[in-house]
Structures are given as structure tokens and as C-alpha cells.
Amino acid sequence: MRLFFLGFILLFLVQIHAQTTASVQVSTFIIEAPQLKTSKRIWIYLPKSYKNSNKRYPVIYMHDAQNLFDINTSYAGEWHIDESLDELNAEVIVVGIEHGNKKRIDELTPFEHPDYKGGKGKDYLDFIVETVKPHIDLAFRTLPDRKHTTIFGSSLGGLISFYALFEYNNTFGQAGVFSPSFWYSDKIFLMVENLKTLPDVKIYLATGADEGENMVPDQEKMVSLLLKKKLPSKNIKHYIVKNQKHNESFWGKEFTKAYKWLLKDCY
């Protein structure tokens, strides 16, 4: 898996092409990111019902937006988030935050690794919570409370989503955590261990059985720790998916099931 992780760094070279495979429900805009001293492209998916209704919608915040909607901006295939939600007639807004190219590791890791470094995840999450979310809540008809706000990602994006669920639980009430890179730092386990009480959150975890190294044992270890810390078992979905590896194809196929469970109480 770590060889894949190192190869994944090559996605920083991907450029946005003029042609797109994203549905008409998807648009993009640029926003300043003072916490990161840069600007960011944001992808936003609006449900098909949005333009003809006055209702408000729950919101999912997702990382690595280049891989979510458009094959032309993806590294190794897209998740097909827009097509999946269109097919479901889903009543949800999805906000995708682009990865930081060569700064992706910094942004998506809450702790530093001795070799890969990183550890600037708090700045990235502050950007989402303090800059992106207020803009989205002002510009679109959202349900802004934590019950209706989900954070979602895979690999390092799974790691930072898990971290955000507990460290920013006033903002996020649930998280989709695919193939989380818990191996990046043991401090993620210590963080949970040191929590006096766990917030009322929901978490959906899924890792492929063929991802290799410590991916499966690490997820099982984290689930055991959450249960030990008294997070109700009904608030956790935990899957080890047979014949699946660490890639967008797996995550895209798993997304619909995670979406249905995480947001079932949001309507």
C-alpha cells in the first residue's frame, strides 16, 4: 500500500482539462484559502431538485475533488459521485475540495510522519470550517447544523475525515472513512484513547481486503478502540470488503452504500 501511496503523489501533475465528464449538476469556483496561503478550486454538486425547490439540503464535504466527478482531472479514475447521486435522485449537496498538489500530504495529515513529514491538517480543516462552509451556507440553501454536515474521504482523506469527526465535532456529525491511512501516525490512536468522552457521531469505515500491509488490522484496531471508548455500536459501520484494493474504483462503488447509511436520519 505504501508503494501506492508514493505513486499517488504523481497525481499532483494532473491538470484540469477543458472537456469534462462531470454532470450538469456540477460546477466549480475559486476561493481564497488564507489558512493555507493559497487559493482553492471547489467543486459543488447540486441535486436535481435544487433549482425547482425552496428546500434546504444536507451537505457532504469531500477531499481530493479532482477524483470525484471528472475522469479528465482524476489520477486513476473517478468516483462517479454525480452519476451515483443523480441515479438516486439524492437530496444532498456535495462540496469537493481540490487536493493541494505537492502540498496534499501536508493538508491531509493531522500528525507528522518521520519520513513523509506533513502534519498541517488542522490548517486545512480550519479552511473548510472557517472559510468554505460559511461561504457554502451563505450561497446555497443548506442545513448548516452538525447533524446535516458530513465529511468524507479515502486514504489520507479518510485519515483527515476521521480526525475531523472528533476534533471538529461541533461542525461534523458523521464521516465516511474509506481505506484510512491510520499507519501514518500512531497519534491517531492516542487521540481517541485520550478522549474523555466521545461525541455523538456516526462513522462508516470500509477498507479493501486486498489493500495489503496493516490496512485491515489498523481499521479493526480503531473500531475496537471506539467501542472500548463507548461509542455505540449502532453508530459504527465497519466493512472489510473482499477482492477490493486501494483505488478509486473501490471507493466509488462503496460510496452509495455509505451515503445511504450516513444520511438516513438527515431527511
LUMDREN-802707 format. One record per atom (N, C-alpha, C, CB): x, z, y; residue in three letters. Coordinates in steps of 0.2 Angstrom, whole numbers, padded with zeros to 4 digits, always signed. Glycine has a CB too. Example, Ala and Ser with C-alpha at 12.3 -4.5 7.8 and 13.67 -1.06 7.14 Angstrom:
BEGIN
+0066+0039-0028ALA+0062+0039-0022ALA+0066+0039-0016ALA+0057+0045-0022ALA+0064+0035-0011SER+0068+0036-0005SER+0064+0039+0000SER+0070+0029-0003SER
This chain:
BEGIN
+0004+0000-0006MET+0000+0000+0000MET+0004+0000+0006MET-0005+0006+0000MET+0010+0003+0006ARG+0014+0004+0012ARG+0017-0003+0014ARG+0020+0009+0011ARG+0019-0007+0008LEU+0021-0014+0010LEU+0016-0018+0013LEU+0023-0018+0003LEU+0009-0017+0011PHE+0004-0020+0015PHE+0004-0018+0022PHE-0003-0019+0012PHE+0004-0011+0023PHE+0004-0008+0030PHE+0010-0011+0034PHE+0006+0000+0029PHE+0016-0012+0032LEU+0021-0015+0036LEU+0019-0022+0037LEU+0028-0015+0032LEU+0017-0026+0032GLY+0015-0033+0033GLY+0009-0033+0038GLY+0013-0036+0027GLY+0005-0028+0039PHE-0001-0028+0043PHE+0001-0029+0050PHE-0005-0022+0042PHE+0007-0026+0052ILE+0010-0027+0058ILE+0010-0034+0061ILE+0017-0023+0059ILE+0010-0039+0057LEU+0011-0046+0059LEU+0004-0048+0062LEU+0012-0050+0053LEU-0001-0044+0061LEU-0007-0046+0065LEU-0007-0046+0072LEU-0013-0041+0062LEU-0002-0042+0075PHE-0001-0042+0082PHE+0001-0049+0085PHE+0005-0037+0084PHE+0003-0054+0081LEU+0004-0060+0083LEU-0002-0065+0084LEU+0009-0064+0079LEU-0008-0062+0081VAL-0014-0067+0081VAL-0016-0067+0088VAL-0019-0063+0077VAL-0018-0073+0090GLN-0021-0075+0097GLN-0028-0076+0096GLN-0017-0081+0100GLN-0032-0075+0102ILE-0039-0077+0102ILE-0040-0084+0103ILE-0043-0073+0107ILE-0043-0088+0098HIS-0044-0095+0099HIS-0051-0096+0103HIS-0045-0098+0092HIS-0051-0102+0105ALA-0057-0104+0109ALA-0063-0104+0105ALA-0056-0111+0113ALA-0062-0107+0099GLN-0068-0108+0094GLN-0069-0101+0091GLN-0066-0113+0089GLN-0075-0100+0089THR-0077-0093+0086THR-0082-0094+0081THR-0080-0089+0092THR-0082-0089+0076THR-0086-0089+0070THR-0091-0083+0072THR-0083-0088+0064THR-0090-0080+0077ALA-0095-0074+0079ALA-0102-0077+0080ALA-0092-0070+0085ALA-0107-0073+0079SER-0114-0075+0080SER-0115-0074+0088SER-0119-0070+0076SER-0121-0077+0090VAL-0123-0077+0097VAL-0124-0070+0099VAL-0129-0081+0098VAL-0125-0065+0094GLN-0126-0058+0096GLN-0120-0055+0099GLN-0129-0054+0090GLN-0114-0058+0098VAL-0108-0055+0100VAL-0105-0058+0107VAL-0103-0056+0094VAL-0103-0054+0111SER-0100-0056+0117SER-0093-0051+0118SER-0104-0055+0123SER-0089-0053+0123THR-0083-0049+0124THR-0083-0048+0132THR-0077-0052+0122THR-0079-0043+0134PHE-0077-0042+0141PHE-0071-0038+0141PHE-0083-0038+0145PHE-0067-0038+0147ILE-0061-0034+0148ILE-0062-0028+0152ILE-0056-0039+0151ILE-0059-0022+0150ILE-0060-0016+0153ILE-0053-0013+0154ILE-0065-0011+0150ILE-0052-0010+0160GLU-0046-0006+0161GLU-0045+0000+0157GLU-0045-0004+0168GLU-0039+0001+0154ALA-0038+0007+0150ALA-0033+0012+0153ALA-0036+0005+0143ALA-0035+0016+0158PRO-0029+0020+0161PRO-0026+0025+0157PRO-0033+0023+0167PRO-0029+0027+0152GLN-0026+0032+0147GLN-0020+0028+0143GLN-0031+0035+0142GLN-0021+0022+0142LEU-0016+0018+0139LEU-0012+0014+0143LEU-0020+0014+0133LEU-0013+0014+0149LYS-0009+0010+0154LYS-0009+0002+0152LYS-0002+0012+0155LYS-0015+0000+0151THR-0016-0007+0149THR-0023-0009+0151THR-0014-0009+0142THR-0025-0015+0149SER-0032-0017+0148SER-0034-0019+0141SER-0034-0023+0153SER-0040-0019+0140LYS-0043-0020+0133LYS-0048-0025+0133LYS-0044-0013+0129LYS-0048-0029+0128ARG-0054-0033+0126ARG-0059-0029+0122ARG-0052-0040+0123ARG-0065-0029+0124ILE-0070-0026+0120ILE-0075-0031+0117ILE-0074-0020+0124ILE-0077-0031+0111TRP-0082-0035+0108TRP-0088-0031+0107TRP-0080-0037+0101TRP-0094-0033+0109ILE-0100-0030+0108ILE-0106-0034+0104ILE-0103-0028+0115ILE-0108-0031+0099TYR-0114-0034+0096TYR-0120-0031+0098TYR-0113-0033+0088TYR-0125-0035+0100LEU-0132-0033+0102LEU-0137-0035+0096LEU-0134-0035+0109LEU-0141-0031+0094PRO-0146-0033+0089PRO-0151-0038+0091PRO-0150-0026+0087PRO-0153-0042+0087LYS-0158-0047+0088LYS-0164-0045+0093LYS-0160-0051+0082LYS-0166-0039+0092SER-0172-0037+0095SER-0170-0035+0103SER-0175-0031+0092SER-0164-0035+0104TYR-0162-0031+0111TYR-0165-0035+0117TYR-0154-0031+0111TYR-0165-0041+0117LYS-0167-0045+0123LYS-0174-0045+0124LYS-0164-0052+0123LYS-0178-0043+0119ASN-0185-0044+0120ASN-0189-0037+0119ASN-0188-0048+0115ASN-0185-0031+0120SER-0187-0025+0120SER-0185-0020+0125SER-0185-0022+0113SER-0188-0015+0126ASN-0185-0010+0131ASN-0182-0003+0127ASN-0191-0008+0136ASN-0182-0004+0121LYS-0180+0002+0117LYS-0172+0003+0118LYS-0181+0001+0110LYS-0170+0009+0116ARG-0163+0011+0116ARG-0161+0012+0109ARG-0162+0018+0119ARG-0154+0011+0108TYR-0151+0010+0102TYR-0145+0014+0100TYR-0149+0002+0101TYR-0144+0016+0094PRO-0138+0020+0092PRO-0132+0015+0093PRO-0139+0023+0085PRO-0126+0018+0093VAL-0120+0014+0094VAL-0115+0016+0089VAL-0118+0015+0101VAL-0112+0011+0086ILE-0106+0012+0082ILE-0100+0009+0086ILE-0107+0008+0075ILE-0095+0014+0086TYR-0088+0012+0089TYR-0083+0010+0083TYR-0085+0017+0094TYR-0080+0004+0084MET-0076+0002+0078MET-0069+0000+0081MET-0079-0004+0074MET-0064+0000+0077HIS-0057-0001+0079HIS-0056-0008+0076HIS-0052+0004+0076HIS-0050-0011+0078ASP-0047-0017+0076ASP-0053-0023+0077ASP-0045-0017+0068ASP-0055-0024+0083ALA-0061-0028+0084ALA-0059-0035+0082ALA-0063-0028+0091ALA-0053-0037+0082GLN-0051-0044+0080GLN-0053-0046+0073GLN-0044-0045+0081GLN-0054-0041+0069ASN-0056-0042+0062ASN-0063-0041+0060ASN-0052-0037+0058ASN-0067-0040+0065LEU-0074-0038+0063LEU-0079-0044+0063LEU-0076-0033+0068LEU-0078-0048+0068PHE-0083-0053+0069PHE-0081-0061+0069PHE-0086-0052+0076PHE-0075-0062+0069ASP-0072-0069+0070ASP-0066-0070+0066ASP-0070-0070+0078ASP-0067-0075+0061ILE-0061-0077+0057ILE-0055-0079+0061ILE-0063-0082+0052ILE-0056-0082+0067ASN-0051-0085+0071ASN-0046-0080+0074ASN-0054-0090+0076ASN-0049-0074+0075THR-0045-0069+0078THR-0043-0063+0073THR-0049-0065+0083THR-0045-0064+0067SER-0043-0059+0062SER-0036-0061+0059SER-0048-0059+0056SER-0033-0056+0055TYR-0027-0056+0052TYR-0028-0059+0045TYR-0023-0049+0052TYR-0032-0056+0041ALA-0033-0058+0034ALA-0040-0058+0032ALA-0029-0053+0030ALA-0044-0062+0037GLY-0052-0062+0035GLY-0055-0057+0039GLY-0053-0061+0028GLY-0062-0059+0041GLU-0066-0055+0045GLU-0071-0050+0041GLU-0070-0059+0050GLU-0073-0045+0044TRP-0078-0041+0040TRP-0085-0044+0040TRP-0078-0034+0044TRP-0087-0049+0044HIS-0094-0051+0045HIS-0099-0046+0047HIS-0096-0055+0038HIS-0097-0042+0052ILE-0101-0037+0054ILE-0108-0040+0057ILE-0098-0032+0059ILE-0107-0045+0061ASP-0113-0048+0064ASP-0117-0051+0059ASP-0110-0053+0069ASP-0115-0055+0055GLU-0119-0058+0050GLU-0123-0053+0045GLU-0115-0063+0045GLU-0119-0047+0044SER-0122-0042+0039SER-0128-0039+0043SER-0117-0037+0037SER-0127-0037+0049LEU-0132-0034+0053LEU-0138-0038+0055LEU-0129-0031+0060LEU-0136-0045+0056ASP-0141-0050+0058ASP-0146-0050+0052ASP-0138-0057+0059ASP-0143-0050+0046GLU-0147-0051+0040GLU-0152-0045+0039GLU-0142-0052+0034GLU-0149-0039+0041LEU-0153-0033+0040LEU-0158-0032+0046LEU-0149-0027+0040LEU-0158-0036+0051ASN-0162-0035+0057ASN-0160-0028+0059ASN-0169-0036+0056ASN-0154-0026+0059ALA-0152-0019+0061ALA-0153-0018+0068ALA-0145-0018+0059ALA-0155-0012+0069GLU-0157-0009+0076GLU-0151-0005+0078GLU-0164-0006+0076GLU-0145-0008+0080VAL-0139-0004+0082VAL-0135-0009+0086VAL-0135-0002+0075VAL-0131-0006+0091ILE-0126-0009+0095ILE-0119-0007+0092ILE-0127-0007+0102ILE-0115-0012+0091VAL-0108-0011+0089VAL-0103-0013+0094VAL-0107-0015+0082VAL-0099-0008+0095VAL-0094-0009+0100VAL-0087-0009+0097VAL-0094-0003+0106VAL-0084-0015+0097GLY-0077-0016+0094GLY-0072-0015+0099GLY-0077-0022+0090GLY-0067-0011+0098ILE-0061-0011+0102ILE-0055-0014+0099ILE-0059-0003+0104ILE-0052-0019+0103GLU-0046-0023+0100GLU-0041-0018+0099GLU-0044-0028+0105GLU-0037-0020+0094HIS-0031-0016+0092HIS-0025-0018+0097HIS-0028-0018+0085HIS-0021-0013+0098GLY-0016-0014+0103GLY-0010-0018+0102GLY-0014-0007+0105GLY-0010-0023+0097ASN-0005-0027+0096ASN+0001-0023+0093ASN-0003-0031+0102ASN+0007-0023+0096LYS+0013-0019+0094LYS+0012-0012+0095LYS+0019-0022+0098LYS+0007-0010+0099LYS+0005-0003+0100LYS+0000+0000+0096LYS+0003-0002+0107LYS-0002-0004+0091ARG-0008-0002+0086ARG-0006+0004+0083ARG-0009-0008+0081ARG+0000+0005+0080ILE+0002+0011+0077ILE+0001+0017+0081ILE+0009+0011+0074ILE+0004+0017+0087ASP+0003+0022+0092ASP-0004+0024+0093ASP+0006+0020+0099ASP-0008+0019+0094GLU-0015+0021+0096GLU-0019+0024+0090GLU-0019+0014+0098GLU-0018+0022+0084LEU-0022+0024+0079LEU-0020+0029+0075LEU-0024+0018+0074LEU-0014+0033+0077THR-0012+0038+0073THR-0012+0045+0078THR-0004+0037+0071THR-0015+0050+0075PRO-0015+0056+0079PRO-0009+0060+0079PRO-0021+0060+0077PRO-0005+0059+0074PHE+0001+0063+0072PHE+0007+0058+0071PHE+0001+0067+0066PHE+0013+0060+0073GLU+0019+0056+0072GLU+0022+0056+0065GLU+0025+0058+0077GLU+0024+0050+0063HIS+0027+0049+0057HIS+0035+0049+0058HIS+0025+0042+0053HIS+0039+0051+0053PRO+0046+0052+0054PRO+0049+0045+0055PRO+0049+0055+0049PRO+0046+0040+0051ASP+0049+0033+0052ASP+0045+0028+0056ASP+0049+0030+0045ASP+0038+0028+0056TYR+0034+0024+0059TYR+0033+0026+0066TYR+0028+0022+0056TYR+0034+0033+0068LYS+0033+0036+0074LYS+0025+0036+0076LYS+0036+0032+0080LYS+0023+0033+0081GLY+0016+0034+0083GLY+0014+0040+0086GLY+0012+0032+0077GLY+0008+0042+0085GLY+0005+0049+0087GLY+0002+0049+0094GLY+0011+0053+0087GLY+0000+0043+0096LYS-0003+0043+0103LYS-0011+0042+0102LYS-0001+0037+0107LYS-0014+0044+0097GLY-0021+0043+0095GLY-0025+0047+0100GLY-0022+0045+0088GLY-0023+0052+0103LYS-0028+0056+0107LYS-0029+0052+0114LYS-0024+0063+0109LYS-0023+0048+0116ASP-0024+0044+0122ASP-0029+0039+0121ASP-0018+0041+0124ASP-0029+0036+0115TYR-0034+0030+0113TYR-0041+0033+0112TYR-0031+0027+0106TYR-0042+0039+0109LEU-0048+0042+0109LEU-0051+0044+0116LEU-0048+0047+0104LEU-0047+0046+0120ASP-0049+0048+0127ASP-0051+0042+0130ASP-0043+0051+0131ASP-0048+0036+0129PHE-0050+0030+0132PHE-0057+0028+0130PHE-0045+0024+0130PHE-0059+0029+0123ILE-0065+0027+0121ILE-0070+0032+0124ILE-0065+0028+0113ILE-0069+0038+0124VAL-0074+0044+0126VAL-0075+0044+0133VAL-0072+0050+0123VAL-0069+0043+0137GLU-0070+0044+0144GLU-0071+0037+0148GLU-0063+0047+0147GLU-0069+0032+0145THR-0069+0025+0149THR-0074+0020+0145THR-0063+0022+0149THR-0073+0019+0139VAL-0078+0014+0136VAL-0085+0016+0135VAL-0075+0012+0129VAL-0086+0022+0132LYS-0093+0025+0131LYS-0097+0025+0137LYS-0092+0031+0127LYS-0094+0028+0143PRO-0098+0029+0149PRO-0100+0022+0151PRO-0094+0032+0154PRO-0096+0017+0151HIS-0097+0010+0153HIS-0103+0007+0149HIS-0091+0006+0153HIS-0102+0008+0142ILE-0107+0005+0137ILE-0114+0009+0139ILE-0105+0006+0130ILE-0114+0015+0140ASP-0120+0019+0141ASP-0124+0017+0147ASP-0119+0026+0141ASP-0120+0015+0152LEU-0122+0013+0159LEU-0125+0006+0158LEU-0117+0013+0164LEU-0121+0001+0155ALA-0123-0006+0155ALA-0128-0008+0150ALA-0116-0010+0154ALA-0129-0004+0145PHE-0133-0006+0139PHE-0138+0000+0138PHE-0129-0008+0133PHE-0144-0002+0134ARG-0149+0003+0133ARG-0146+0007+0126ARG-0156+0000+0132ARG-0143+0012+0127THR-0140+0016+0121THR-0144+0023+0120THR-0133+0017+0122THR-0143+0025+0115LEU-0145+0033+0113LEU-0138+0036+0114LEU-0149+0034+0106LEU-0136+0039+0119PRO-0129+0042+0120PRO-0127+0048+0117PRO-0128+0042+0127PRO-0132+0052+0114ASP-0130+0058+0111ASP-0126+0057+0105ASP-0137+0062+0110ASP-0123+0063+0102ARG-0119+0063+0097ARG-0122+0061+0090ARG-0115+0069+0096ARG-0129+0063+0090LYS-0132+0061+0083LYS-0133+0053+0083LYS-0139+0064+0084LYS-0133+0050+0088HIS-0133+0042+0088HIS-0127+0039+0089HIS-0139+0040+0093HIS-0121+0042+0089THR-0115+0039+0090THR-0110+0040+0084THR-0112+0042+0097THR-0108+0034+0082THR-0104+0034+0075THR-0097+0031+0077THR-0108+0030+0070THR-0092+0033+0074ILE-0086+0030+0074ILE-0083+0027+0067ILE-0080+0035+0077ILE-0080+0022+0067PHE-0079+0018+0061PHE-0073+0014+0061PHE-0085+0014+0059PHE-0069+0015+0055GLY-0063+0011+0054GLY-0060+0011+0047GLY-0058+0013+0059GLY-0055+0007+0046SER-0052+0006+0040SER-0044+0007+0041SER-0053+0000+0036SER-0041+0010+0036SER-0034+0011+0035SER-0032+0015+0041SER-0030+0004+0036SER-0027+0014+0046LEU-0026+0018+0051LEU-0032+0019+0055LEU-0020+0015+0056LEU-0037+0014+0056GLY-0043+0015+0059GLY-0047+0020+0056GLY-0047+0009+0059GLY-0047+0021+0049GLY-0050+0026+0045GLY-0047+0033+0047GLY-0050+0025+0038GLY-0041+0033+0047LEU-0037+0039+0049LEU-0040+0042+0056LEU-0030+0038+0049LEU-0039+0038+0061ILE-0041+0040+0068ILE-0049+0041+0068ILE-0039+0035+0073ILE-0053+0038+0064SER-0060+0039+0064SER-0061+0046+0061SER-0064+0034+0061SER-0058+0048+0056PHE-0059+0054+0053PHE-0056+0060+0058PHE-0054+0055+0047PHE-0051+0059+0061TYR-0048+0064+0066TYR-0053+0065+0072TYR-0041+0061+0069TYR-0056+0059+0074ALA-0061+0059+0080ALA-0067+0063+0078ALA-0063+0052+0082ALA-0069+0063+0072LEU-0075+0066+0070LEU-0075+0073+0071LEU-0077+0064+0063LEU-0069+0076+0070PHE-0068+0083+0070PHE-0065+0086+0077PHE-0064+0086+0065PHE-0061+0082+0080GLU-0058+0084+0086GLU-0062+0082+0092GLU-0051+0081+0087GLU-0067+0077+0091TYR-0071+0074+0097TYR-0079+0075+0094TYR-0069+0067+0099TYR-0080+0080+0091ASN-0087+0081+0088ASN-0093+0082+0093ASN-0087+0086+0083ASN-0091+0083+0099ASN-0096+0083+0104ASN-0099+0076+0106ASN-0094+0086+0111ASN-0095+0071+0104THR-0096+0064+0105THR-0099+0060+0099THR-0090+0060+0108THR-0095+0061+0093PHE-0097+0058+0087PHE-0100+0062+0082PHE-0091+0055+0084PHE-0106+0060+0079GLY-0109+0064+0074GLY-0108+0062+0067GLY-0117+0064+0076GLY-0106+0056+0066GLN-0104+0053+0060GLN-0098+0048+0060GLN-0110+0050+0057GLN-0095+0047+0054ALA-0090+0042+0054ALA-0090+0039+0047ALA-0083+0046+0055ALA-0088+0032+0048GLY-0087+0028+0042GLY-0079+0028+0041GLY-0090+0021+0043GLY-0076+0030+0036VAL-0069+0030+0035VAL-0067+0026+0028VAL-0067+0038+0034VAL-0065+0021+0029PHE-0063+0016+0024PHE-0055+0016+0023PHE-0065+0009+0025PHE-0053+0017+0017SER-0046+0017+0015SER-0042+0021+0020SER-0043+0010+0014SER-0043+0027+0021PRO-0040+0031+0027PRO-0032+0032+0025PRO-0043+0037+0028PRO-0028+0031+0030SER-0021+0032+0029SER-0019+0039+0030SER-0017+0028+0034SER-0022+0044+0025PHE-0020+0051+0026PHE-0013+0052+0024PHE-0025+0055+0021PHE-0010+0047+0021TRP-0002+0048+0019TRP+0002+0048+0025TRP+0000+0042+0015TRP-0001+0046+0031TYR+0003+0045+0037TYR+0006+0052+0039TYR-0001+0042+0043TYR+0002+0057+0038SER+0005+0064+0040SER+0001+0069+0037SER+0005+0065+0048SER+0004+0074+0034ASP+0001+0080+0031ASP-0003+0084+0036ASP+0005+0084+0027ASP-0002+0083+0042LYS-0005+0087+0048LYS-0013+0085+0048LYS-0002+0085+0054LYS-0015+0080+0045ILE-0022+0078+0045ILE-0026+0083+0040ILE-0024+0071+0043ILE-0022+0085+0035PHE-0025+0090+0030PHE-0025+0097+0034PHE-0021+0090+0024PHE-0019+0099+0037LEU-0018+0105+0040LEU-0024+0106+0046LEU-0011+0106+0043LEU-0025+0101+0049MET-0030+0101+0054MET-0037+0103+0052MET-0031+0094+0058MET-0039+0101+0046VAL-0045+0103+0043VAL-0045+0110+0040VAL-0047+0098+0037VAL-0039+0111+0037GLU-0038+0118+0035GLU-0038+0123+0040GLU-0031+0118+0031GLU-0036+0122+0046ASN-0036+0127+0051ASN-0042+0127+0055ASN-0030+0125+0056ASN-0047+0123+0054LEU-0054+0123+0057LEU-0057+0130+0055LEU-0058+0117+0056LEU-0059+0134+0060LYS-0063+0140+0058LYS-0070+0138+0055LYS-0064+0145+0064LYS-0073+0134+0058THR-0080+0131+0056THR-0080+0124+0057THR-0086+0135+0060THR-0083+0120+0052LEU-0084+0113+0053LEU-0090+0111+0056LEU-0084+0110+0046LEU-0090+0107+0061PRO-0096+0105+0065PRO-0101+0101+0060PRO-0094+0100+0070PRO-0107+0100+0062ASP-0112+0097+0058ASP-0111+0089+0059ASP-0119+0099+0061ASP-0107+0087+0054VAL-0106+0080+0054VAL-0107+0076+0048VAL-0098+0079+0056VAL-0108+0070+0048LYS-0109+0066+0042LYS-0103+0061+0041LYS-0115+0062+0041LYS-0100+0060+0035ILE-0094+0056+0034ILE-0095+0052+0027ILE-0088+0060+0034ILE-0094+0046+0028TYR-0094+0041+0022TYR-0087+0039+0021TYR-0099+0035+0024TYR-0084+0040+0015LEU-0077+0038+0013LEU-0077+0034+0008LEU-0073+0045+0012LEU-0073+0028+0008ALA-0073+0024+0002ALA-0066+0021+0002ALA-0078+0018+0003ALA-0063+0021-0004THR-0056+0018-0005THR-0056+0014-0011THR-0051+0024-0006THR-0053+0009-0011GLY-0052+0004-0017GLY-0048+0008-0023GLY-0050-0002-0016GLY-0050+0007-0029ALA-0047+0010-0035ALA-0040+0007-0036ALA-0051+0009-0041ALA-0039+0001-0033ASP-0033-0003-0034ASP-0028-0003-0028ASP-0034-0010-0036ASP-0029+0001-0023GLU-0025+0001-0017GLU-0018+0004-0018GLU-0029+0006-0012GLU-0017+0008-0024GLY-0010+0010-0025GLY-0008+0016-0022GLY-0006+0005-0024GLY-0002+0019-0024GLU+0001+0025-0021GLU-0004+0031-0021GLU+0004+0023-0014GLU-0004+0034-0015ASN-0008+0040-0015ASN-0015+0039-0012ASN-0004+0045-0012ASN-0017+0033-0011MET-0023+0032-0008MET-0029+0036-0011MET-0025+0025-0007MET-0030+0035-0017VAL-0036+0038-0021VAL-0035+0046-0021VAL-0037+0035-0028VAL-0029+0048-0023PRO-0028+0056-0023PRO-0029+0059-0016PRO-0021+0057-0026PRO-0027+0056-0011ASP-0027+0058-0005ASP-0035+0059-0002ASP-0023+0054+0001ASP-0039+0054-0004GLN-0046+0054-0002GLN-0049+0060-0006GLN-0049+0048-0003GLN-0048+0060-0012GLU-0050+0066-0017GLU-0048+0073-0014GLU-0048+0065-0024GLU-0042+0073-0012LYS-0040+0079-0009LYS-0043+0081-0003LYS-0032+0079-0008LYS-0045+0076+0001MET-0048+0078+0008MET-0055+0080+0006MET-0048+0072+0012MET-0059+0076+0002VAL-0066+0078+0000VAL-0066+0085-0002VAL-0069+0073-0005VAL-0061+0087-0007SER-0061+0094-0010SER-0060+0099-0004SER-0056+0095-0015SER-0056+0097+0001LEU-0055+0102+0006LEU-0061+0103+0011LEU-0049+0099+0010LEU-0064+0097+0012LEU-0070+0098+0016LEU-0076+0102+0013LEU-0073+0091+0017LEU-0076+0101+0006LEU-0081+0105+0003LEU-0079+0113+0003LEU-0082+0103-0005LEU-0072+0114+0002LYS-0070+0121+0002LYS-0071+0124+0009LYS-0062+0121+0001LYS-0071+0120+0014LYS-0072+0122+0021LYS-0080+0123+0023LYS-0069+0118+0026LYS-0084+0121+0017LYS-0091+0122+0018LYS-0095+0117+0022LYS-0093+0129+0021LYS-0092+0111+0022LEU-0096+0105+0024LEU-0101+0104+0019LEU-0091+0099+0026LEU-0107+0103+0020PRO-0112+0102+0015PRO-0111+0096+0011PRO-0119+0103+0018PRO-0112+0096+0004SER-0111+0090+0000SER-0115+0085+0002SER-0112+0092-0007SER-0121+0086+0005LYS-0126+0081+0007LYS-0124+0077+0013LYS-0133+0084+0008LYS-0119+0080+0016ASN-0116+0077+0022ASN-0110+0072+0021ASN-0114+0082+0027ASN-0108+0072+0014ILE-0102+0068+0012ILE-0104+0063+0007ILE-0097+0072+0009ILE-0102+0056+0008LYS-0102+0051+0003LYS-0095+0049+0002LYS-0107+0045+0005LYS-0093+0049-0005HIS-0086+0048-0007HIS-0086+0043-0012HIS-0083+0055-0009HIS-0083+0038-0011TYR-0083+0032-0016TYR-0076+0030-0018TYR-0087+0026-0014TYR-0074+0029-0024ILE-0068+0026-0026ILE-0071+0019-0029ILE-0064+0030-0031ILE-0070+0014-0026VAL-0073+0008-0028VAL-0069+0004-0033VAL-0075+0003-0022VAL-0071+0002-0039LYS-0067-0001-0044LYS-0065-0008-0042LYS-0071-0002-0051LYS-0060-0011-0044ASN-0057-0018-0043ASN-0057-0020-0036ASN-0062-0022-0046ASN-0056-0015-0031GLN-0055-0016-0024GLN-0048-0014-0021GLN-0061-0013-0020GLN-0045-0018-0017LYS-0039-0017-0014LYS-0040-0016-0007LYS-0034-0023-0015LYS-0034-0015-0003HIS-0034-0013+0004HIS-0034-0019+0008HIS-0027-0009+0005HIS-0040-0022+0009ASN-0041-0028+0013ASN-0048-0028+0016ASN-0040-0034+0009ASN-0049-0033+0021GLU-0055-0034+0025GLU-0061-0036+0020GLU-0054-0039+0030GLU-0059-0040+0015SER-0065-0042+0011SER-0068-0036+0008SER-0062-0046+0005SER-0065-0031+0005PHE-0067-0025+0003PHE-0071-0021+0008PHE-0062-0020+0000PHE-0068-0020+0014TRP-0071-0016+0019TRP-0078-0019+0022TRP-0067-0015+0025TRP-0078-0026+0022GLY-0084-0029+0024GLY-0089-0029+0020GLY-0082-0037+0026GLY-0088-0029+0013LYS-0093-0028+0008LYS-0096-0021+0008LYS-0090-0030+0001LYS-0092-0016+0009GLU-0094-0009+0009GLU-0098-0007+0015GLU-0088-0005+0008GLU-0097-0011+0021PHE-0100-0009+0027PHE-0107-0008+0027PHE-0098-0014+0032PHE-0111-0012+0024THR-0118-0012+0024THR-0121-0006+0021THR-0121-0018+0021THR-0118-0004+0015LYS-0120+0002+0012LYS-0118+0008+0016LYS-0116+0003+0005LYS-0112+0008+0019ALA-0110+0014+0024ALA-0115+0014+0030ALA-0103+0013+0026ALA-0117+0009+0033TYR-0121+0009+0039TYR-0128+0012+0037TYR-0122+0001+0041TYR-0131+0009+0031LYS-0137+0012+0030LYS-0138+0019+0029LYS-0140+0008+0023LYS-0132+0022+0026TRP-0132+0029+0024TRP-0131+0033+0031TRP-0127+0031+0019TRP-0126+0031+0034LEU-0124+0035+0040LEU-0129+0035+0046LEU-0118+0032+0043LEU-0133+0030+0046LEU-0138+0029+0052LEU-0145+0030+0050LEU-0137+0023+0056LEU-0146+0032+0044LYS-0153+0033+0041LYS-0157+0038+0045LYS-0153+0035+0034LYS-0154+0043+0048ASP-0158+0048+0052ASP-0158+0046+0059ASP-0155+0055+0051ASP-0155+0040+0061CYS-0155+0039+0068CYS-0161+0035+0071CYS-0149+0034+0070CYS-0166+0034+0067TYR-0171+0030+0069TYR-0178+0034+0069TYR-0172+0023+0065TYR
